[in-house]
Structure formats: C-alpha cells, structure tokens
Amino acid sequence: MNRRALFTDDRDLAALVRDATMLAPSSALLDRVHASRADGLRVMLPSGDAAAVPVSPMATTSAIDQLSVEQLAGRVWMIVIAVAATVVAAVTSLWPHDTATDALPTTARAVPRQAAPANVALADSTTNAAPSSRESLMDGLSPWPRVAFAQSPGATDRNAPYPGLSTVDVSRLKPGRRSYLRSVGNALHSLLPYTTYTVELDSAVLEKQPTWCLVTVTQTSTGLAENSERNAQYDTVWLRRNDLRPIRRSHYAGFLRMRQTFTDSMLVETDSLIAPPGKTLRNGMTLMPFRNGTLRTLDASVPFVPTEETMRLVLRASPLHERWRASVGTLSGDNRSFAMGDPEYLNLRVDGSRDIQTLSGRYATWRVVLETGPKPEVWYVSKETGETLLTEGSWGVSYPVSETRLMYGFEETKRLPSAGSR
C-alpha cells in the first residue's frame, strides 16, 4: 500500500488551512453552550467563524500510520493537560473568594508581635501567608508540578508552649575545649562520619559586660574555600553571663560573613560576601560582593537559642528532672542557625532516662526530647555534669538521619558497669 502524508512541511500545512472550508457553529452546539452557561460553567467560543479542515478518512489513516508510539503518547498527554487545565479554570472560577484576605497584600496578612523601631534601617523579610483554600485546590488539580518547601509544624501538629525557661544555674558551666563527631545517614547508606568540630567555652568581657564566649570550629568542604579544598568555619557566640541570653554572634565560612546582634526582643542579622569583584574560584564560581540585612522580632518572655552549641549550654545549666519541661525561642526551618525562618517557640521535655556508652565509659543520662515535629530530636544529657553526650537529630544538617557524639573533653566520673558485665 502506497502511504502518503498529509503534508511534507509547514508551507503545505499553511496552504491547507487557507483553503479550508469555513463552518459556523451549529444550532445544537449553541443551545448546548447556552445551557452550560446557565448551569454556571464558563464556556468560551471564538468571536469569528471557526475553520474546519476537510480530511478524507484515507488521509487520516495514513497520517496515523506514520506516527510512532512515542508521538501518539505525546499527543495524548497534551490532550490530557489541556482538559485538566480547562477543569482547573472552570472550577476555580466558581470557587468563592475570601475577600477579606485576598484584598490584602501578602505582607499585610501577618501581624508581628511587636512593631520594629522606626530607626532600624534593615527591612523585615516578607512573611509567607498560609495558602488559601482556593490556592490549595489549584495545587491539587494543576497538571503542572509546583515547587514544595519544607515547613515547620503548625500549631495543630505540636503541643502548646510550655512555661518559658527561666531558671538556669550557670555555675554548672565549665570552661574548656571539647571535640565532637557528627555522623549522617540517608536512604543510600547508614550512619557514616560526616565532620568533626571543636567547641571552646571561656569567660570574656564584651563592651564592659561579663559574658560567656562560645567558639565552634568546624572542618568542612566548601566551594568558598580560599586556599584549600577543606576550609574551617568559625562560629562565635557571646552570651550574658547570668542568664545565657545571646548578645552577639559572628559566623565566618570562607568569603561568607554573618553577624547577628541581639536584644531580648530583637534579632538583626547581616550577611555579606567579601571577595575581590569578579574573583573566580577553582570550581568556576564567580563571586560578587553583596550585603543583606534581616530583622526578626523575638518573644522576650522566653530565652532565644541561636545555635546548637548554645542549646548544649542551656541544657547543662537547666535543673533537669523526671517531669521537667520548658520552652525556648528558636528560628523555624531545617537550619535554625540562620535568620531564613521566623521566630517560634521550641518545647523541651525530659522523657525518661538512658545509659549511654561512650569511648570514655558508660554514663546515666536524661533523655531530653526537642519537639521539632514528626521526628523530634533526642538529646542525652549526663545526670552528673549536664553535658550532652549524644544527640539524635541535628540542628543544621539536612540529612534525614544524624547523630553527634562527644569524643573528647569528658568530665564525667560516675561510670556505670558496661552492658556486657551486667
């Protein structure tokens, strides 16, 4: 059988369309359109005459024969997308608007707890409002993918805030240097060593105010390394000596600089990239200097905890017992060490005891739960010294499984018998 295509190129197709017979909509079609509109559906027709291309059955069969399976599947998929888009447009057009909410700009839907001072030059970041019912419907019916971001647990997903942490015993804090090993895991591998870091605590004076100075040095690989593939990150936090409220924080990672200043009710963060203009790293990345400021309003009734290592100090100075529970302030999001999220409360509670085996021995600990959502973090705090010996879950690592162990700097003396000798 001699097969012949409908047309060989675009010019033949254009000629075929120009020569097509023009047909007006039939009376039956118009009656059906009017009936659909009376039922509330939005049906659109072209303003002019519609063009119908006469095609013989033999020609149609020849064209289909020449289409591959992939081409046919692609055309069917395009038809499905068009139908789905039509359904979305029709249904959402009938969905009732929340006029009281939709009339406001996005930034006006979130009311801060405390107005920012007028003399602060840094603008607060835009707060994303919760999606309306109409937006949720569009997300469910849309045939196109939509970018999804991790969100913090809502008020219905966690307990109400506990009483704010108000009592700390700073005499339990001991200056010194400690070393930690962080291991991570995911669907591809079990826990493997990820990085090591050291933490040094000492007393200091900042602007004539007595403070605790907490310095964390992390060995990590980064594309912002200046001289080597491995580049250390330095994170320094100054805390008020009597109540462990943060005063200032500096974070250095290669060319990246981050500075935070605190009051009991405010956090101001400044991020900057310091590099010669147009500098190119070995990985081909071109650095352009920038500077960005963010302001966050904090709840002054609870102490704010800016970093994972600060949380270790807070737990060490807290009077833990069987029924202990308290709330502190943190930032939302996976990485609570940077002001990308919004201030929120974080519930802490003691949930029993557990003996922890370490390189130095076996010790009795409190099992402290950080209510961070469906997978809460668990920190094991020594009953003797208050030092956190093991954490399950990480403050700022994106891996689904993470644990951090104290390796060196143990102060515990009350060792328990090993598990095998019992």
N, C-alpha and C positions, 0 to 999 in steps of 0.2 A: 504494500500500500504506500502510495506516494504522499508523505505528510508535508504540509505547507504551513508555515507560521502565519499568524495574523498580520504581523508587520516585522520588518527587519531592523528598523532603527526609529529614533524619536520623530524624524520628519514624516515617516509613513503614518505614525500614530497621530500626529497633529493634523495631517490631511484627512485621516479617517474621522476625527472628531469634528472638523469643519464641515464635512459632507453629511454629518448625521442628521436624521430627521428630528425636528423639534416637536415634542409632545407635551401638552398641558396636563396637569393633574386631573384625574377622572373625578366625576361627581361622588362616587363611592369613597374615594380616598379623602376628599374634602369633608364629607359627612363624618368619616371616622376621626379626622383631625379635630373637628369641632366638638365631637362627643368626648374625646380625650381631654381637651382643654376644659370642658365643663366639669370633668371629674377632678380637676386640679393639676393635671400634668402639663408641663411646658413643652410644647411641640413646635418646632420651627420649620418653616418651608422657605425655599429660595424666593426672592422677590420677583424674579423673572421666570421665563419658561425653562423647564428642565430639559436637558438634552439626553435623548436615548439613542444609543448606538446599536443599529441593527446588526446582529451577528447570526450567521447561519449555524445550525446545530453541528454541521460537519467541521466548521472552522473552530468552534468551541472545543470540540473533542480533540482536534489536532493540537490546539494550544495546551490543553491539559496533559496530553500525552508527552509533550516536550518538557513539562515541569518535573523537576526532581522531587524526591520525597522531602528534602530539606526546604525547598522553595514552598511547597504546599504547606508544610508545617509553619513556616514563617508567615504565610498569608493568613492562615487560620488564627495564629496568635495575634496578628494585628487586628483581625476582626474582633477577637475576644476583648482586646484592650479598648477598642472603640466602643463596644457595647458596655463594658464596665464603666468607662468614663461617662457615658450617657446616663447610666443609672445613678452614678455619684452626683452628677449635675442636677438631675431631676429630684433626687431625694433630699439633697442638702438645700435646694432652693425652697423646699417646703418646710424645712426644719425651723422651729421657732427660734428667733434671736433673743439672746439675753441683752436687751437694750441697755440695761443699767450697767452692764460690764463692757459690752462691745463698744459703747460710746467713749470709753476712757482709753487713753494710750496705755501701752504695756507698762511703762514705768509708774503710772499712776495707780495701778492695781495693788501694789504692795505698799503698806504703810509702815514705815520704820518705827521702832520703839521709841527712839529718841532722835530729835532733829539734830543734824550736824551743825556745828558752829559756822557762822557766816564767813569767818576769816580763814577757813580752811580752803586752800586753792584746789585740792585734789577732789575730783568728782567721784561720786559713788558709782560703782558698776551697775549696769541695768539688771534688775531682778526679773527673772522669767516667771510670769504668772502661770498658774496651773492651766492646762488645756481645758477649753470649754467642752460641753457635750457635743457641740457641732464639730469642733476640731477632732474630737475622739472618733466621731462617726466617719469623718473623711479619712482618718488614718486607717480605719478598719476596712473601708470599701475601696480605697485607692488601689489601682493595679500597679502603681509605681512604688519602689522602695523608698523609705523615709529614714533619715539618719536618726539613730537612737543613742541617747546619752544615759549613763548611769545616774540614778537619782538616789538621794538619801531617803531612808524610810520615812513615811509620812506619820502624822500623829496617830493614825489608826493602827500602825504597824509596830508601835513600841509603847512602853509604859509611860505614864505621866512623869514629869520630872520629880526626882527625889529631893529632899531638902539639900540646899546648896552646901558644899563642903566649906565648913567654917573653922574647924579645929585642926591645926597641924602642930606637930612637935618638931621644930627644926633642930633640936639637939640630937635627934637621931641621924642627921646627915653627917657623913664623914668625908672630908676632903680626900682625894686620891685619884688614881688612874685605874680604869677597868677596861677590859677588852671583850668584844662580843663577836660571835659568828652568826651570820644570817644565812639560812638555807631556804630554798624555794622549790616549789613543785607545781606541775600542771598535768594536763591530760597526757603529755608525751613522756614525762619522767617523774619519778618520785622525788623526795626531798634531796637536793644537791646543794653543796656550798655555793653561795651567791656573792657574798662580800664579807669583809671583816672591817671593824671600826673600833676606835678607842674613844673613851669618854673621860674627861678630866674635870673634876669638881674642885673649886677653890673659892675662898672668900676674896672679895675685891671691893673697891670703892669706886662708884660711878657718879660723877658730878656731886661729890661730897655725901653720897648716900651709901650706906653699907648694903652690899649685895652678895649673892651667890653668883659665881661665874661658871657656866657650864659650857665646855668646849668639846665638840664632837668632830672627829677627823675620820672621814670615810674614804677608803681606797676604791675607786670606781673607774670603769672605762667610759669615756665620753668623747663625743665629737668636738667638744670645745677645749680639748686638751691643748695647752700652749706648746709644750716641749716633748711630750711623750704620749704614748697610747693610754697609759694609766695616769690618771690625774686625781689628786686628792681634793675632796670637798671639805670645807671648813664651815662649821655652824656654831655660832657663839650666842648664848642667851644669858642676859643679866636679869636676875630675879630679886625682888625685895627680900631682905634677909629674914624678916619676921613672919611673913605670910606667903611667900613664894609667888607673889603676883609678878608677872613679867613687866619689865621696864623697856628693854631694847633687845633687838636680835639682829645679827648680821650673818648672811649666808654667802659664801664665795665658792663658785664652781667654774674654774677656768676664767673665761671672759665675762661670765654672768655674775652680777652682783644683786643681792636682795637685802633690803634694810627694812626692819619693822620697828615702829615705836608704839608704845602702849600707854594708855591710862586705864583706870578701872572700867571705863565705859567707851573706849575708842581704840581702834587699831588702824594705823596708817602704814601702808606698805609701798615701797618704791622699788621697782625692778628696772635694771639697766643693763645694757650690753656695752662693755668698754673694750674697744678694739680700734686699731687704725682703720679709717674708712677704706672700704674695698678689700680688706685683708681676706685672703683665701687660705683655708686650711688644707691639709693633705687630702682630706676626703672630698675636696672640691667645693665645700660650702663657703659661700661668701658672706662675711659678717658686715652688717650695717649697724652702727651705733643707734641705740634707742633708749628712751626713758619713759616709764609708765608709772602712774600713781593710782592707788586704790585705797578707799576708806571704808571701814566697817564699824558699825555701831554695836557695842558689846553690852551684855547684861551685867551690870555692876554687882548684882546680888550673888553671883557665883564667880569663883576664880577662873580665869581663862588659862587654858593649857595650850601653848603654841606648838610644841614638838613632842615626839615620842619620848625623848630623854627627859623632858620636863615632867611627863607623866610618871616616870620612874621615881623622881624625887617626891612628887606629890603623894604617891602611894607609900613610899618609905616613911614619910612624915605623918601619915594618917593613922589614927588609932583603930586598926582593923580588929574585928571580932566576928563571931558567928553570924550575927544579924546586921552587920554594918552595911550601909548603903548611903550613897551621896551622889550629887550631880555636879559636874563642872561644865565650863564652856569650851567649845571647840569650833572648828570650821567644818562645814558639810563637804561631802565628796570623798573620793578614794584617797586623795592626798591632802591630808588636813594640815600640812605644814606650810601651804601657800594660800594666799587670800583669793583663790579662784572660787571657793564656795562661800556660803553665807554662815554667819554665826548661828549656832544652835546649842542645845544642851546635850550632854552625854551622861547617861546613867551608869554608875558603877555600883557593884554589889558583890559581897562575899558569898560564894556558893560552895561551901564545904571546904575540905582540906585534901591535900595530896602530898605524898612523899615524892621528891624529885631526885633522880640520880644524876650527878654531875661528875666531871673529871676529879673534883676535889672531894667528893663523897656524896652521901645521901642525906637530904635535909627535909624537914617538915615545912610545908608552905600552906598559905591561904590560897584558895582558888578564887581569883577575882575576875568577874565577868564584866567586860565592857560591852554594853548593849548597843552594838553597831549595826543591827539589822538581822536578817535571816541567819547569818553566820557570825555570831558575836565573837569578839576576840576574848581570849582567856589568858590572863597573866598569873603566874605562880610567884607569890611574894613570900620570902622567908619569914617564918614566925619569929625567928630570933633577931634578925637585924633589919627586916623590912626591905632588903634588897630583892629586886625582881630577878629570879634565876632563869626563868624560861617564859617566853611569850609565844602563843599560838595565834597567828594573825599579825599583820604588820601595819604600822601607821601610814606608810607611804609607798609600799611596794605593790605593783599592780598584779603580781602573780596570785592565783586563787588560793594557793597553799603556801604558808610562810611560817617560819619559826625562828626565834632569836634566842641564843643561849649565852649566858655569862661564862666566859672561858677563863679569864684571869682577873684577880682582884677580889677574891673571896674573903669575906670577913667572918663567915660562919664558923663556929667552934663546936656546936652541938650536933655532931654527926650521928646518924641513925645506922643500925646494922644494915648491911647490904641485903637486897631482896633474896639472894640465894642462900643466905645464912639463917634465914628465919625458919 
